[in-house]
Amino acid sequence: GGLVYGSPMDHAMDTAESTGDGRARYGADAPATTKLFAVVLLDAAGREAVCGAVEGMRDTFPLDAARLDKILRWVDAGSLHMTLHSLEVPDGEVEEVADALEEAVAASNISPFTVRTGAVGCFWAPGGSGWGRVPRVIWQGVHE
């Protein structure tokens, strides 16, 4: 399936999250930060392909699907995206950075494009499973 470009900030601003621990990582005087994501939204064919892969994963996962569904929060297909870049921005600069990203993307005239998918993996979080951690984000790699 292909991917169709959508404004990176369409989704990023909806899912921006305060890190809350920005001050601890960058010193006591550092500003709190918000993580922004520059993303490409998937078209219908791309969403369908990813949803099919997820269903296959749920069918073959070593835990039964009901138990897996208790560990994970599945994302709505309309929110599926390809992350191009993530960055932490001081909370007071989020709108300015988001506007600059939107302007840069609008000026670049990006056309729809297709990618070839690669391996599937996940980012882990501490949690209550037999592994002592749970998948926080499941990702689908792409080839250049």
C-alpha positions in Angstrom: 0.0 0.0 0.0 1.1 3.6 -0.6 1.2 6.6 1.6 -0.3 9.9 0.8 1.1 13.1 2.3 -0.9 14.9 4.9 0.2 17.9 6.9 2.7 16.6 9.4 1.1 18.7 12.0 -2.4 17.5 11.4 -1.7 14.5 13.6 1.3 15.7 15.5 -0.5 18.6 17.2 -3.3 16.2 18.2 -0.8 13.7 19.8 1.8 16.1 21.2 2.5 15.1 24.7 4.3 17.0 27.5 7.3 15.0 28.6 6.9 16.2 32.1 10.5 15.1 32.8 12.2 17.6 30.5 13.4 19.6 33.5 15.0 16.5 35.0 16.9 15.6 31.8 18.1 19.1 31.0 18.6 20.6 34.4 16.4 22.3 37.0 16.1 25.6 35.1 15.3 23.9 31.7 11.8 24.5 30.4 9.2 21.8 30.2 9.0 20.3 26.7 6.4 18.9 24.3 7.3 16.2 21.9 6.2 17.0 18.3 6.1 14.5 15.5 6.4 15.2 11.8 4.3 12.5 10.2 2.9 11.4 6.9 -0.7 10.2 7.1 -1.5 6.9 5.4 -4.0 6.7 2.5 -6.8 4.1 2.6 -4.6 1.4 1.0 -1.8 2.0 3.4 -4.2 1.9 6.4 -5.7 -1.3 5.1 -2.3 -2.9 4.7 -1.2 -2.0 8.2 -4.5 -3.2 9.7 -4.1 -6.5 7.9 -0.6 -6.9 9.3 -1.8 -6.0 12.8 -4.6 -8.7 12.6 -2.0 -11.2 11.5 0.2 -10.3 14.4 -2.8 -10.6 16.8 -3.5 -14.1 15.4 0.1 -15.3 15.8 1.1 -13.5 19.1 2.1 -15.9 21.9 -0.6 -14.5 24.1 -4.3 -14.9 23.2 -5.9 -11.8 21.6 -8.0 -11.0 24.6 -5.0 -10.8 26.8 -3.0 -8.8 24.2 -5.9 -6.3 24.0 -5.6 -5.8 27.8 -1.9 -5.0 27.5 -2.1 -2.7 24.4 -4.3 0.2 23.4 -4.9 -0.2 19.7 -4.9 3.0 17.7 -7.8 3.9 15.4 -6.9 3.2 11.7 -7.5 6.9 11.0 -4.5 7.8 13.2 -2.0 5.5 11.5 0.9 7.4 10.2 4.6 7.2 9.2 6.8 9.3 11.6 9.5 11.2 9.7 11.0 13.0 12.7 10.3 13.7 16.4 11.6 16.6 18.3 11.2 18.1 21.8 10.2 21.7 21.8 10.1 24.0 24.9 6.4 24.4 25.8 6.3 28.1 25.0 7.6 27.5 21.4 5.3 24.7 20.3 3.0 26.8 18.2 5.8 28.7 16.5 7.7 25.5 15.6 4.5 23.8 14.4 3.8 26.8 12.1 7.3 26.8 10.8 7.0 23.1 10.0 3.7 23.6 8.2 5.2 26.4 6.1 8.2 24.4 5.2 6.1 21.4 4.1 3.7 23.6 2.1 6.6 25.2 0.3 8.2 21.8 -0.6 5.3 20.6 -2.9 5.6 17.0 -1.7 3.7 14.6 -4.0 2.1 11.3 -2.9 4.7 8.5 -2.8 4.9 4.8 -2.1 7.2 2.9 0.3 8.1 -0.7 0.7 7.6 -2.0 4.2 10.2 -3.8 6.3 10.4 -5.4 9.7 8.0 -4.9 12.5 9.2 -4.0 16.0 8.1 -2.2 19.1 9.2 0.3 21.7 8.9 -1.2 25.2 7.6 0.3 28.4 7.8 -1.2 31.9 4.6 -3.1 32.7 2.8 -6.0 34.0 3.4 -8.9 31.6 5.4 -12.0 31.9 8.4 -10.1 30.4 8.3 -7.3 33.0 7.6 -4.9 30.1 4.9 -4.3 27.5 4.9 -3.1 24.0 4.2 0.7 24.1 4.3 1.4 20.4 4.4 -1.2 17.6 6.1 0.1 14.5 6.4 -1.0 10.9 9.8 -0.3 9.3 10.2 0.9 5.7 13.0 0.4 3.1 14.6 3.3 1.3 
